[in-house]
Amino acid sequence: MTLRTLLSERLRSHRLSAPARTPVAAAEHMLAVQAQDFGAGRWALAARSAGSPTMDAVDTAFDEGALVRTWPMRGTLHILPACDVRWVLGLTADRQRRQDAGRMRELGIDDAVVGRARDVLVAALSGGGLARAELFAAWMSAGIDPGGQRGNHLLAELSWQGLIVQGPVVHRDGAASREQCFVLADGWLPDVPAPDDPLAEFFLRYVDGHGPATAEDFAWWSGLTLTQARDAAARGAVRTDRITEVDEGVFLARTRPRRSPKANGVLTLGAFEEFYISYADRSPVADAAAQKATGPGRNGMVRPIILAEGRIVGNWTHSLAVGRHREEPVAEMLDPAIDPGDVRAALSRYADFVTG
């Protein structure tokens, strides 16, 4: 497979050249979109949708329960369709918990602390959702110190237990929303059956939204072991009605979304963007200079990117801080040959998403 074909097919699988009907449909197609930066995660869905969806439109999907945010893989927040949360966590929660065990011991969080925190949280959320600071205050009142990252690790643990998810958005007058309320998963997540073979389905859904891709790519993205990922790929490969092996060990969805004749060649995508971050090998998308400029940096951050025909040609900055969200995003080009008008148009679509 040539680089050009690889990038073209990935743009299509990611719904960047074949937009979904709505942000919720984009989320259903992608299964999970990295979103520790909540604004970037919501833009990832809007960028994969037809028309000009606004941040308010995406927030409505959270308020209505179609989308949630939680820690499904790699100890990192992602946006998922609410109907897929339970079975995904059934595959990934134990490994995440084992990986976090050492840090939990360092923080002095044992089973007794987790149990007390769980009881307090259930009581606090019985009347509805609460923001993070409100939950931390409830723990403080009960003698559980959430400081020093203890609160965040407790929230992750209780999410892995399937107790809570982040649901409705905390709206701010005259400013972009930046956080969500935690809610009890029971009563918020729909009661739907798990796939017949969840591990195979996990790989198939990854290929749907990220192919062409390998088992090694899936292992990185999912946080599963390479052995588990290869098992998932072998079980998924049996479903020749769903995926096809287009090169040795490289899989692509059998049925793929139709490319739009209006698809833009230049795109602005957010921090921790799936098109870049979700593969073991990122060199097809970014040369060494682009990878250095984009990250991950020493602080773990991955910067927003500008794509031209599937390759990173620049980065950009923008703030959702109060009073700044209406400022124009600023491009930092790595390739000066890219048409500035195309870059401005791509950045304008993001600006309209935030302020529309």
Secondary structure, DSSP 8 states (H G I E B T S, - for coil): --HHHHHHHHHHHTTSSS-BSSHHHHHHHHS-EE-SSHHHHHHHHHHTBSS---HHHHHHHHHTTSEEEEEEETTEEEEEEGGGHHHHHHHHHHHHHHHHHHHHHHTT--HHHHHHHHHHHHHHHTTS-B-HHHHHHHHHHTT---TTTHHHHHHHHHHHTTSEEEEEEEEETTEEEEEEEEEESBTTB------SSHHHHHHHHHHHHH-SB-HHHHHHHH---HHHHHHHHHHHHT-TTTEEEEETTEEEESS-----TT--SEEEE-TT-HHHHTSS--TTT--HHHHHHHS--TT-----EEEETTEEEEEEE---STTTTTS--EEEES-TTS-HHHHHHHHHHHHHHHH-
